[in-house]
Amino acid sequence: MTPSVTAIRRYPVKGLSADDLTAVELAEGKAVPLDRAYGLLHGPAAQDMDRTGWRPASDFFTLERTEKLAALDTVFEEETRSLVIRRGGRQVTRGRLDQPMGRMLVEQFFAAYLAGLAPGAPKLIEAKGCAFTELEEPTVTLLNLASVRDLEERVAKKAVDPRRFRANLLIDGLPPWEERHWVGRVLTVGDVTLRLMALMEYSPAWDVNPATGARDFNALPVLERGYGHDRCGVHAQVLKGGRVALGDPVALL
């Protein structure tokens, strides 16, 4: 089986659900367009609205500490820059993120939904020239689906939804944990050339069920017991931009 891309995902608002794409144009040295382009600030960080560059995860409401975010289904409409938020299949709010009134509508919803979880009202902020990811350097994240299947079948003994790992490109057709040998190497995906930079470290967000919002999986001890490490997935830097589409082949150079 030739390794290929089976899913392409971006997360327009850090901590919220993904948009599934059929194709994406990647640029040299950049993240997936609109991936983690917005974030919900809380507490003291919300008072510093002028600083819109890279920020640590602790500045934001994220799944690491706010698992109830996973109970929301969000869609970002790129043409109108609108965020649509649904809960239980019902739309609860909608707002254009490029307009003050639209951002206010979204912030008001989250102020009520997240009431009591942090001091101050949530503030929606847009990244400028970066993405609100774990690393300061823009990366694209890859997930080997065979590794996830091996984790659930041999160690966890329960279903493990790949969405827990919040990766951009999901790849199938590789041996389990093959990505652990990729760091420092160069990979082609469709028209794009990537350099594999670092393995993705455990995040408490992996413990959260993306379908229910329940914290129902202890990923860290499961990984350490089964494999002696806490990594799953890999960060990659775009060396040569281009188009990636579903079904595109993946190959190491």
N, C-alpha and C positions, 0 to 999 in steps of 0.2 A: 504493500500500500504506500503510495507516494504521500509524504506529509503535505498537508494543505491547510488553508485557513477555513475554519468552519463557522466562525462568528467574529464580527467586528463591533466593538462597543465603545461608546464614549459616555462620560458622566458629566453632563454640563454643569450641574451644581454638586459640589463636593458633599458626599454623604447621602445623596439621593440616588434614585434608580437610574438605570442606563437607557440610552437610546441604542437600539440595534440598527446597524447600517449594512447596506449591501456592498458599499465600496467607500473608500476614503482616499483623499489626496494628502500625502505626507510631505512635509518640507524639511530640508536639511537642518538638523539641530533643533527641531521643534517637536512638541508633543502632538497628539491627535488634535486636529482643530476642534475647538470648543470643549475639549476634555478638561474638567475641573476649572472651567473658565469663570465660575462664580462660586462663592462660598457664603455661609451664614456665620457671621461673627457673633461672639457672645462676650459678656462681661466687660472687663477693661479694654479688651481688644476692639470692641465695637466703638469706643470713643476715638480711635485712631483711624478714621475713615480716609484720610488723605494718603496713607501708605498702602498702595495697592499692588506692590510687588510680591514676591514669594513670602509666605508666612508659615510658621510652624503649625502642625495639625492642632496643637493645643489652643490656637486662636479660634477654632471653628467648632460648631456643632457637627459631630461626626458619629458614625456608627460605633466607634470605639467606646464612647461613653453615653450615646443617645440612641439606643437600639430601636426605639419607636419610630425613627425616621424610615426604617425598612418597611413599615406598614403602609407607607404612601407609595403610590404609583405616579411617576412624573414623566411628562413628555415635553421636550424642548422643540418648539417650532422655529426652525432656523430662519425662515423667510420673514417672520414678523418679530423674531426675538422674544417670543412669548413662552412662558412656563405654565403648563397646565398641570394641576395637582389633583389627583383622585384618591379617594379613600373608600375601600369596599366597593369599587366599581363606580362610585358616584363622584362627579366633579365637585370639589369643595372650593377651589379658587382658580383664578387665571390672571396673569398679569404680564404686560410687556416689560422686559427687563431693561430696555433701552429708554424707558420713560419713567420719570419720577412717580407718577400716579400708579403705574403698573408695579414698580418695585414696592411701593407702599402697601398695595393690596397683598402682595406675597408676604411682606414683613408682618403685616397685621395677622395673617393666618398663622404664621409660625409663632408669633407672640402668644397667641391663645393655645396653640397645639403644644408648645414647649414651656408653658407657664410653670414657674417654680423650679426649673432645671438649672437655671443660671441667673445671676443678677443682671438686670437691665434687659432691654428689648433686643431681639435679634436684628442684626443689620446685614442686608445683602450687599456684597461687595464684588466687583469685577476685577479679575486679574488683568494687568496691563503688561503685555509682552512676555507672559509666563503662564504657568498653570499651577494651581494650588495642589501640588502633589507632595509626596513624602520627601523627594529629593529636590534640591535647589536647581539642579540641571534638568532641563526638559527631557523626558524619556517616554518611550512607548513600552507598555508592559505586555508580556507574552505568557500564556499559560498552556502547558502540555496536558491535554485532556487524559492521556494515558496515565499520567502521574496521579490525577484526581481519581481515576477509576481504581488504580492500585491502592490508593489510600483508603477508599471506601470498602473495597472488597477484602483486603488482607489485614488491615489494621483497625479502622473505625468500625467495621461490621455494620454500617448503616449508610444510607444514601448521603452523599456530599455534593451539594449543588455547586457547580463551577462558578456561579455568580457570587459566591462568598468571597472569592479572591479578587474581584473587581478589576480584572485584566482587560486590556484593549483588544488584543488579538488572541483568539483561541485556536490552537493548532491540534490536529489529530493525525495519526499515522506514524508517530514516533514511538520508540520504546519508552517505558516508564522511567522517569527521572533522567532522561537523556539531557535535559537542559542544564543539569548540574555540571556537565562537561563543556558547556558553551561559553562560559565567561571568558572574555578576552578574544573571542573568535568573531568572525564576520558571517552574516547570514543574509540571504536574499529572500524576500517575500514579494511576489509579484514583480513590480518594477523597482522596488525599494531595496536599498542595501542598509543593513543594520549592524552595529557593533554591540555585542552583548556585554553589558557593563557590570551588573551585579545581580545576585539572586534576591528575590523578594523576601524580606524578613517577615516573620509572624506579626500579624496585627490583630488586636482584639476584635476588629470588625469581622474577621473570619469566623468568629464564634456565633455571629448573628444570622439567623435564618432569613434569607432575602424574601421569602414568600410570606412569612408571618410576623417578622420582627422579634421573634423569641430568641433569647440567648441560650441555644440548645446544643452547642457543640464546643467541647474543650479542645480546640485545635492544637494548642501548644503542647500539652502532655501527650496527645495522640501522636503528633509528629515526632516528638523526642523519643517516645517509647518504640515507635515503629522503625525510625530511620536514624535516630541519633542527631537530628538537626531540626531547625524550625523554619525551613525555607520552602516556598512553593511558588514557582513562576520566576520570571527574570525581567530585569529592566534593560532596555536597549536604546541606544542613541541612533538617530537617523543620520547615516553618512551620505546617502544619495536619495533624494526625494523621488516621488512618483506615486503611482496609483496602486492600491491594494484592494482586491475584490474577493468576495467569497469564492472559495474553490481554488484560489491562486496557490501554486506550489511553493514549498519552503525548502531551502537547501543551504547547507553550510558551504562556505568557500574555503 
